[in-house]
Amino acid sequence: MMGHAGMQGFLDEEHRGTVLRSLRADQGTLCRDYLAAADEVLHALVAVPDLVQRLPLVRKPGGYARNLLAGDDAVSVWAMVWAEGAVTSIHDHHCSCCFGVVSGTVTETWYRAIDAKRAVATDERDRAAGYVACMLPSGPNIHRMRNLGPGEAISIHIYGFDHETHSSSIETEYTAVSG
Ligand SMILES: [Fe+2]
């Protein structure tokens, strides 16, 4: 497993420290103060898209690539680069999940579970550049994200998990069925 320093080459140490301190995760990553701080950090980042766009982010043709920007034992901050056509599984999260769209548009589809493995789509929204949202693992939060284009999209995701002990924020993956 790569250490913090090896993976977090996008921001210098000072900026990583600033981001992590701003998130105020010392009281956990489910409480109101943390979510308000994450919301504030995301609004600040999506307001200056150039800052994120000029980072040497990894891309994955036809898919989405995760780039760890900052992380500690409570929280991790990722830049996701979505190629046109990229799509996630239908999933929910074991931790709080906040995201903001830096550029392009990410289409988010929401689902309702009908059993432990199957879910029915209930809503779909285009999330344009500037959009910020936070969700808790306790809420109804089964969703799928994709980039219908045109072109690439970039989003920032802040998860309440330690990237060195969890490989991702995903709790359960579902198969879509028609209602
Ligand atoms: Fe998600």
Residues whose N, C-alpha, C, O or C-beta is under 5 A from the ligand:
A	BS01	LIG	none
